[in-house]
Amino acid sequence: MLELTGATYRYAGYARPVLHGVDLRLDDGEIVGLVGPNEAGKSTLCLVASGLAPASIGGDLKGTLTLDGTPAAGLKTHELAARVVVGFQNPNTQRSGIAATVFEEIALGPMNLGLAVEETVARTREAIARLHLESLIERDPQRLSGGQAQLVGIASLLAMRPRHVILDEPTAQLDPAGTRLVGEALRALAEAGTSLLIAEHKTDLLDEVCGRILVIDGGRIVMDGPTATVFDDPRLHDLGVEPPARARLARALADRGVEPAAVTAALAQGLGA
């Protein structure tokens, strides 16, 4: 379990906090989506939930981060990395710069955890297979497209088999096919007991994989509930969040006096015919 309690965070050099009294709990095997307008605090919350803020980037944190019952404040950086990993929108920020091939790039995470060679290779191959990256394993990591680099970055995280995963816009550079691959991989991780927090503008992806959605605005959690309940809430529009296609269609039908259930039944009947 990953738990933030009363998290108020201020970047070094900032006069005011960016996060204000945030409470967050991720249970094992739970996938939670994080949405909100630009500059709402999504990326900062990801940094704080991963322990990188303030451990690596400084700043001032009031409140506590607990990982599986252990206060994160008492963990060294390598101990944090063994429990929680974070992926960013720009894959270049997490590329090692020392690996000659994609295979080696993906293997670096397990290697840094001190795992045996056999285990490192097995985890690397599994991550490659999950995201269908077999055709890239001999490529130079610095000669990939943006989408390919993003998939490789996510595979690097999967190979570490962390207890908790924090992702900030993980599919920003991916096409629909790549986005589907990531969604399938994240579901498989959750089924194995990993908890995930995903900050993402693609609400259709969150609608498919998340059991719960958080909405952040002005550094505060303003909504927290089951995915369908939050995405069907009309307040989302005023918060600058576009609901998934399913919710937009349901609202459009309701505005015209058509019950979505009636449409679903008619489609089912037509397909059966």
N, C-alpha and C positions, 0 to 999 in steps of 0.2 A: 504493500500500500504506500502511495505517495500522498503526503498531506501538507498543505500550506495553511498556517493559522495566523490570521491578523497581519498578513504581509503588507507592509508599507515600505516602498523602495524609492530611494533618491539616487540618481546618478551622481558620480563625483563631479563637482563644479556646478551642479544644478541647485537653484535656490529652493525649489519645491519638489515634492515627491511626484513620481509618475504613476505609482500604484498606491491605492489607499485601502488599507484594511481588508485585503483579499483573503477569503477562505476558499480552499480548493481541496477536494479529496478524490483521488483516483484509486479505485479498488482493483485488485488483481483481475486481469482479463477484461477490463472495462475500456471502451474507446469513447473519449469525450471530445467533442468538437468545440472550438473557440472561434467566435465571430464577433465582429464589431466594425465600426467605421475606421477610416485611416486615422492614425495617431491616437487610437483609443487606449493603447497599452498592450496589444496582443504580443508583440515581439518581446517586450519587457517582461511580461508574465512568463513567457517561455524561458527566458534567461534565468529568472528567479526560480521557477519550478525545476529547472535542470541543475541548479546550484552554481551555475557559472557567474551569476550575480548574487552576492558580491565576491565569491571566491576567486574568480579569475579577472574580472573587469573592474573590481572595486565598487565604490558607492556605499551607501548606508542602508541596511535592511533592518527593519523592526518587525518582529514576528518570527515564526519558526518554520523551517522546512524539515520534515521528518521522512526518512526513507526506510520502510519496513521496520519501523520502531526505533530507528537510530537517528539522532539529530544530525543533519547534514553539516552543521557548523563544526562538528568534531571530526569530520572526514577529510583526508587529504585528497588532492585532485585525482590521483589514480584510483583511489577508493570510490570516489564519486562516479568516475567513468565506468567502473565495474557494475554500478547499480542503475545509473540513469544516463542516457545518451540524448543528444540533441542534434537535429538536422535543420539546416537553414535554407532559405529560398535560393540563395546564390551558391551553387555547388562548389565554386572556386574557393570559397571560404573554408571548406573542409577537405580539400585535396591536399595530400601530403607534400607533393612536389619532389619526392624522392623515389617513387615507384616507377619502374620501367614499363610495366604492363598493367592492364586493368585487373588481372588476377592478383598481382602483388598488392595493388592499391586496396582491394577489398580484404585481402588477408592481413593487412597491417593492424587492424583493430584487434583481432584475436591474438596476434603475435604480441602486441603490447600488453595484453592481459597475462602473458606468461604461460599460455597454453602449450601443450605438446604439439609437435609438428602434425601428427595424424589428426588431432582434433581441430587444429587451425585449418588444415586442408579440407576436412569434412564440412566445417561451418562455411568456408568460402564457397565450396561447390554448391552447397544447399542454397546460399543466398543468390548465387548466380542463376541457379535453376528457377528460383521463385520469380525472378524478374526477367527471365528469358534473355540473359546477357551472354550466352555461349559464343555468339559470333564476335564479341568484343574483347574476349579475354587476353588476346595477344596485342591489342591496340595500346598505343601510348595514351595514358590518361589525359595528357595535355592536348591531344588531337581529337577530341570528341565534340559532338554538337552539344548545345546547351541541354537538350532533353536527355541525350545519352549520359552526359556528366551527372545530371540530377539522379538518374536511375542508379548509376554507379555509387553515388554518394549514399543513397538510401540502402543499397546492398551492403555497403561498408558498415552501416549501423546494424542491419539485420544479422550480419555475421558475428557480431559481438553477443547476440542473444541476451540483451539486457532485460532487467526486470521492469524497467520503465523507459518509455520512449517519448520524447517531446519533439514535435515537428512543426516548424514555422514555414508555411506555404510550401509543402513538399512537392506539389505538382504544378508549380507556377510555370515551368517551361515544358510541360508535357502535353502531348496531344491526347485525344480521348482514349486511344488504345493504351498509351503509357499510364494514364490515370487509372484505368481499369486494373492494370497489372499491380499498381501500387495498392489499390483498394483491396485486391485479393490477398496480397502479401500481409497487409495490416490486419486483416481478419484472421489470417492464419497465426500471426503473432499473438493476437488476443486469445485465440482458442488455446494456445500453449501457456496462457497465464500472464502474459505481458500486459501492463496497463499503458494506454496511449493518450496523449493530449495532442490534438491536431488543430493548429490555427490555419484556417484556409478560407479563401474567398469562394472556392467552388463548392457552393452549398449542396449541389446535387451529389457530390462525393460524400459529404458529411451525412446527408440524408440516408445514404445507402449503408454506411458502415458504423455510424455512431448510435449509441443508445441514449446519449445525453448531450445537451448543447448548453454551453455558457455564452452569454452575451456580455461583452465588456464595453463600457463607455466612460470616458474621462477617468480611466484608471480604476473603475469600480465595477464589480459584477452586478449587472442590473437585471439579468434573467438567468435562471438555472432550472432546467427541467427536462423531461423526456423529449426526444428529438421532434416527434410529430407535434407535440404541444407548443414548443418554442417556435418552430418554423411556420406554424399556422397562426401565430399571434400577429394581429394587425399592427402592433407597435414596432415590428421589425423595420417597416418602411421608414418610419420617422427616425430610426436609429441608423439609417444608411446601410442596411443589410438587405441584399436581394434574396428572397426566399428561393428554395429549389423549384424546379419546373413543376413538380407535383403540386406544391402548395399554390403556386401562381395559377395553375389550371383550375384547381378546386375553387379558388377565390373568384376567378373569372366566371365559372359556371354558376356559383352562388349569386353573383351580382346580376345574373340573367335569369335567376329563379329556377335553375336546374340543379337537382341534387346529384352530386358526384357519384353516389351509390347507384343511381339509376343508369348513369353512363357506363359504369363498370359492369352492371348486369347486362346491359344491351350489348356491350363488346363481347362479354363472355358467351352470350347467346349466339352472336354472329360467328364467333370462332368455332363454336360447337356445331354450327350448321355446316 
